[in-house]
Amino acid sequence: MAGSAAGDGQDGGRTEFAIRLRAAIATSGLSLDRIQARLRARGVVVSVTALSYWQSGKRQPERQSSLSAVRTLEEILDVPAGSLLGLLPPPRPRGGAGKRQAGAEPMSFPREVLQPLLEKVGAPYALDRRQPLKMVGLHDLCEIAADGGQRAVTARAVFQAVADGQDRWLLVYTQDDPEAGVPELHAVRNCRVGRAEIDEAHGLLVSELLFDQPINRGETHLIEYTLTNSGPPYPECRNTHYREFRRPVREYLLEVRFAPGTAPGRCWQYSRNGAGGTLARRPLKLDGADGVHAVAFDFGPGVFGIDWD
């Protein structure tokens, strides 16, 4: 996401936009919670964290829905139309060379970002120890809303225990759009949500999914959960959905379903084995229900996903 631009118009690391926004908020007498509520009443979804980052200069609004939110902010804060929006640079290009190539780079977070969250959910050694659960099958259903954003992801996962007494799985999920906030996690079948921690600055969620009953070595367990975003507008997904696998998975089925009448003209499957592997792509055919799918067998470590026009 866009950060503070270098050059003139900064104060203590804050852009001119951040300085003016902070002043307008102070003059209005409104708290960030009240501003968020007034935005939502006008059909605009922005997290309190995003508003805080905008006024501190940690981030600037960049995606189209965020720029639209700034227009509404000007009305709520009773400042001249364009007085805030005009301080922002043009959005970075999303197509051609300016667009992040899907699958081109794994999205792993540095240990210093992930480790504090793991410690808070009681899994301080998760990055180093041999995992007592092996994922043998995973099915992701990604639902894309009419505005092109991600409405929800539903996952069905099958695990096999390699040690006795296994009763939980650790979910690590990144939104890839911190401005929109972290999605709501709901346990659907054969599990419940345990301890959960959020790093809103990185759009990162770490949570336990507790099994209904423990399983022993060789036994399997099926769980289902969903991650639901607020909207509309829904978080921008940059025309892609993918999974990064740190360990091999026997079978991964990825399904992307588009809102009726909004299916894109072209879709592709892409994959990259390991950190330095070659990116492989092939075209996919849409089905009759405005959806597309791709399957990977004995895949990982690496990234596997679908992108579209």
LINHU-V612865 format. One record per residue. N is the residue number from 1. RES is the residue in three letters. SS is DSSP state (2 for helix, 1 for strand, 0 for the rest). PSI is psi in whole degrees, -180 to 180 (999 if undefined). BURIAL is b if it has 16 or more other C-alpha atoms within 10 Angstrom, else e. Layout:
((N & RES & SS & PSI & BURIAL) (N & RES & SS & PSI & BURIAL))
This chain:
((1 & MET & 0 & 161 & e) (2 & ALA & 0 & 139 & e) (3 & GLY & 0 & -167 & e) (4 & SER & 0 & 132 & b) (5 & ALA & 0 & 139 & b) (6 & ALA & 0 & 155 & e) (7 & GLY & 0 & -159 & e) (8 & ASP & 0 & 167 & e) (9 & GLY & 0 & 23 & e) (10 & GLN & 0 & 154 & b) (11 & ASP & 1 & 109 & e) (12 & GLY & 0 & 33 & e) (13 & GLY & 0 & -5 & e) (14 & ARG & 1 & 141 & b) (15 & THR & 0 & 166 & b) (16 & GLU & 2 & -36 & b) (17 & PHE & 2 & -47 & b) (18 & ALA & 2 & -41 & b) (19 & ILE & 2 & -46 & b) (20 & ARG & 2 & -40 & b) (21 & LEU & 2 & -45 & b) (22 & ARG & 2 & -41 & b) (23 & ALA & 2 & -41 & e) (24 & ALA & 2 & -38 & b) (25 & ILE & 2 & -43 & b) (26 & ALA & 2 & -42 & e) (27 & THR & 2 & -35 & e) (28 & SER & 2 & -27 & e) (29 & GLY & 0 & 8 & e) (30 & LEU & 0 & 141 & e) (31 & SER & 0 & 164 & e) (32 & LEU & 2 & -34 & b) (33 & ASP & 2 & -42 & e) (34 & ARG & 2 & -36 & e) (35 & ILE & 2 & -44 & b) (36 & GLN & 2 & -41 & b) (37 & ALA & 2 & -39 & b) (38 & ARG & 2 & -35 & b) (39 & LEU & 2 & -46 & b) (40 & ARG & 2 & -37 & b) (41 & ALA & 2 & -22 & e) (42 & ARG & 0 & 12 & e) (43 & GLY & 0 & 19 & e) (44 & VAL & 0 & 124 & b) (45 & VAL & 0 & 114 & b) (46 & VAL & 0 & 133 & b) (47 & SER & 0 & 155 & b) (48 & VAL & 2 & -36 & b) (49 & THR & 2 & -43 & b) (50 & ALA & 2 & -43 & b) (51 & LEU & 2 & -41 & b) (52 & SER & 2 & -42 & e) (53 & TYR & 2 & -38 & b) (54 & TRP & 2 & -44 & b) (55 & GLN & 2 & -19 & b) (56 & SER & 2 & -14 & b) (57 & GLY & 0 & 5 & b) (58 & LYS & 0 & -32 & b) (59 & ARG & 0 & 160 & b) (60 & GLN & 0 & 147 & b) (61 & PRO & 0 & 134 & b) (62 & GLU & 0 & -48 & b) (63 & ARG & 0 & 162 & b) (64 & GLN & 2 & -41 & e) (65 & SER & 2 & -32 & b) (66 & SER & 2 & -38 & b) (67 & LEU & 2 & -38 & b) (68 & SER & 2 & -36 & e) (69 & ALA & 2 & -36 & b) (70 & VAL & 2 & -38 & b) (71 & ARG & 2 & -43 & b) (72 & THR & 2 & -36 & b) (73 & LEU & 2 & -40 & b) (74 & GLU & 2 & -38 & b) (75 & GLU & 2 & -46 & e) (76 & ILE & 2 & -39 & b) (77 & LEU & 0 & -2 & b) (78 & ASP & 0 & 51 & e) (79 & VAL & 0 & 158 & e) (80 & PRO & 0 & 142 & e) (81 & ALA & 0 & 129 & e) (82 & GLY & 0 & -7 & e) (83 & SER & 0 & -29 & e) (84 & LEU & 0 & -46 & b) (85 & LEU & 2 & -35 & b) (86 & GLY & 2 & -12 & e) (87 & LEU & 2 & -6 & e) (88 & LEU & 0 & 143 & b) (89 & PRO & 0 & 163 & e) (90 & PRO & 0 & 147 & e) (91 & PRO & 0 & 146 & e) (92 & ARG & 0 & 145 & e) (93 & PRO & 0 & 141 & e) (94 & ARG & 0 & -14 & e) (95 & GLY & 0 & 176 & e) (96 & GLY & 2 & -138 & e) (97 & ALA & 2 & -22 & e) (98 & GLY & 2 & -13 & e) (99 & LYS & 0 & 137 & e) (100 & ARG & 0 & 126 & e) (101 & GLN & 0 & 126 & e) (102 & ALA & 0 & 133 & b) (103 & GLY & 0 & 1 & b) (104 & ALA & 0 & -23 & b) (105 & GLU & 0 & 125 & b) (106 & PRO & 0 & 148 & b) (107 & MET & 0 & 25 & e) (108 & SER & 0 & 143 & e) (109 & PHE & 0 & 147 & e) (110 & PRO & 0 & 154 & e) (111 & ARG & 2 & -37 & e) (112 & GLU & 2 & -21 & e) (113 & VAL & 2 & -45 & e) (114 & LEU & 2 & -37 & b) (115 & GLN & 2 & -44 & b) (116 & PRO & 2 & -35 & e) (117 & LEU & 2 & -40 & b) (118 & LEU & 2 & -40 & b) (119 & GLU & 2 & -38 & e) (120 & LYS & 2 & -26 & e) (121 & VAL & 0 & 13 & b) (122 & GLY & 0 & 25 & e) (123 & ALA & 0 & 59 & e) (124 & PRO & 0 & -20 & e) (125 & TYR & 0 & 15 & e) (126 & ALA & 0 & -30 & e) (127 & LEU & 0 & -15 & e) (128 & ASP & 0 & -34 & e) (129 & ARG & 0 & 161 & e) (130 & ARG & 0 & 130 & e) (131 & GLN & 0 & 133 & e) (132 & PRO & 0 & -3 & b) (133 & LEU & 1 & 137 & b) (134 & LYS & 1 & 126 & b) (135 & MET & 1 & 119 & b) (136 & VAL & 1 & -18 & b) (137 & GLY & 1 & 143 & b) (138 & LEU & 1 & 135 & b) (139 & HIS & 1 & 117 & b) (140 & ASP & 1 & 132 & b) (141 & LEU & 1 & 112 & b) (142 & CYS & 1 & 122 & b) (143 & GLU & 1 & 122 & b) (144 & ILE & 1 & 128 & b) (145 & ALA & 0 & 172 & b) (146 & ALA & 0 & -28 & b) (147 & ASP & 0 & 4 & b) (148 & GLY & 0 & -5 & b) (149 & GLY & 1 & 170 & b) (150 & GLN & 1 & 117 & b) (151 & ARG & 1 & -46 & b) (152 & ALA & 1 & 159 & b) (153 & VAL & 1 & 125 & b) (154 & THR & 1 & 131 & b) (155 & ALA & 1 & 137 & b) (156 & ARG & 1 & 121 & b) (157 & ALA & 1 & 140 & b) (158 & VAL & 1 & 127 & b) (159 & PHE & 1 & 150 & b) (160 & GLN & 1 & 131 & b) (161 & ALA & 1 & 137 & b) (162 & VAL & 0 & 6 & b) (163 & ALA & 0 & 158 & e) (164 & ASP & 0 & 155 & e) (165 & GLY & 0 & 30 & e) (166 & GLN & 1 & 124 & b) (167 & ASP & 1 & 12 & b) (168 & ARG & 1 & 157 & b) (169 & TRP & 1 & 145 & b) (170 & LEU & 1 & 119 & b) (171 & LEU & 1 & 128 & e) (172 & VAL & 1 & 120 & e) (173 & TYR & 1 & 134 & b) (174 & THR & 1 & 136 & b) (175 & GLN & 0 & -28 & b) (176 & ASP & 0 & 12 & b) (177 & ASP & 0 & 75 & b) (178 & PRO & 2 & -28 & b) (179 & GLU & 2 & -29 & b) (180 & ALA & 2 & -10 & b) (181 & GLY & 0 & 165 & b) (182 & VAL & 0 & 139 & b) (183 & PRO & 0 & 162 & b) (184 & GLU & 1 & 131 & e) (185 & LEU & 1 & 127 & b) (186 & HIS & 1 & 129 & b) (187 & ALA & 1 & 129 & b) (188 & VAL & 1 & -45 & e) (189 & ARG & 1 & 134 & e) (190 & ASN & 0 & 22 & e) (191 & CYS & 1 & 170 & b) (192 & ARG & 1 & 157 & b) (193 & VAL & 1 & 128 & b) (194 & GLY & 1 & -134 & e) (195 & ARG & 1 & 138 & e) (196 & ALA & 1 & 140 & b) (197 & GLU & 1 & 146 & b) (198 & ILE & 1 & 135 & b) (199 & ASP & 1 & 95 & b) (200 & GLU & 0 & -25 & b) (201 & ALA & 0 & -30 & b) (202 & HIS & 0 & 3 & b) (203 & GLY & 0 & 40 & b) (204 & LEU & 1 & 132 & b) (205 & LEU & 1 & 132 & b) (206 & VAL & 1 & 125 & b) (207 & SER & 1 & 147 & b) (208 & GLU & 1 & 140 & b) (209 & LEU & 1 & 109 & b) (210 & LEU & 1 & 128 & b) (211 & PHE & 1 & 153 & b) (212 & ASP & 1 & -31 & e) (213 & GLN & 1 & 148 & e) (214 & PRO & 1 & 155 & e) (215 & ILE & 1 & 151 & b) (216 & ASN & 0 & 173 & b) (217 & ARG & 0 & 128 & e) (218 & GLY & 0 & -19 & e) (219 & GLU & 0 & 158 & e) (220 & THR & 1 & 160 & b) (221 & HIS & 1 & 136 & b) (222 & LEU & 1 & 130 & e) (223 & ILE & 1 & 159 & b) (224 & GLU & 1 & 136 & b) (225 & TYR & 1 & 163 & b) (226 & THR & 1 & 147 & b) (227 & LEU & 1 & 118 & b) (228 & THR & 1 & 131 & b) (229 & ASN & 0 & 155 & b) (230 & SER & 0 & 149 & b) (231 & GLY & 0 & -177 & b) (232 & PRO & 0 & 160 & b) (233 & PRO & 0 & 147 & b) (234 & TYR & 0 & 157 & b) (235 & PRO & 1 & 137 & b) (236 & GLU & 1 & 132 & b) (237 & CYS & 0 & 8 & b) (238 & ARG & 0 & 32 & b) (239 & ASN & 0 & 38 & b) (240 & THR & 1 & 153 & b) (241 & HIS & 1 & 137 & b) (242 & TYR & 1 & 166 & b) (243 & ARG & 1 & 141 & b) (244 & GLU & 1 & 124 & b) (245 & PHE & 1 & 121 & b) (246 & ARG & 0 & -19 & e) (247 & ARG & 0 & 158 & e) (248 & PRO & 0 & 148 & e) (249 & VAL & 1 & 139 & b) (250 & ARG & 1 & -42 & e) (251 & GLU & 1 & 130 & b) (252 & TYR & 1 & 121 & b) (253 & LEU & 1 & 121 & b) (254 & LEU & 1 & 125 & b) (255 & GLU & 1 & 131 & b) (256 & VAL & 1 & 126 & b) (257 & ARG & 1 & 127 & b) (258 & PHE & 1 & 152 & b) (259 & ALA & 0 & 146 & b) (260 & PRO & 0 & 131 & e) (261 & GLY & 0 & 5 & e) (262 & THR & 0 & 10 & e) (263 & ALA & 0 & 139 & b) (264 & PRO & 0 & 168 & e) (265 & GLY & 0 & -33 & e) (266 & ARG & 0 & 143 & e) (267 & CYS & 1 & 152 & b) (268 & TRP & 1 & 149 & b) (269 & GLN & 1 & 139 & b) (270 & TYR & 1 & 154 & b) (271 & SER & 1 & 152 & b) (272 & ARG & 1 & 122 & b) (273 & ASN & 1 & 124 & b) (274 & GLY & 0 & 179 & b) (275 & ALA & 0 & -31 & e) (276 & GLY & 0 & 16 & e) (277 & GLY & 0 & 168 & e) (278 & THR & 0 & 138 & e) (279 & LEU & 0 & 125 & b) (280 & ALA & 1 & 135 & e) (281 & ARG & 1 & 149 & b) (282 & ARG & 1 & 148 & e) (283 & PRO & 1 & 152 & e) (284 & LEU & 1 & 154 & b) (285 & LYS & 0 & 133 & e) (286 & LEU & 0 & 145 & b) (287 & ASP & 0 & -177 & e) (288 & GLY & 0 & -1 & e) (289 & ALA & 0 & 29 & e) (290 & ASP & 0 & 42 & e) (291 & GLY & 1 & 171 & b) (292 & VAL & 1 & 152 & b) (293 & HIS & 1 & 161 & b) (294 & ALA & 1 & 148 & b) (295 & VAL & 1 & 138 & e) (296 & ALA & 1 & 136 & b) (297 & PHE & 1 & 137 & e) (298 & ASP & 1 & 57 & e) (299 & PHE & 1 & 147 & b) (300 & GLY & 0 & 161 & b) (301 & PRO & 0 & 152 & b) (302 & GLY & 1 & -170 & b) (303 & VAL & 1 & 135 & b) (304 & PHE & 1 & 131 & b) (305 & GLY & 1 & -177 & b) (306 & ILE & 1 & 137 & b) (307 & ASP & 1 & 169 & b) (308 & TRP & 1 & 165 & b) (309 & ASP & 0 & 999 & e))
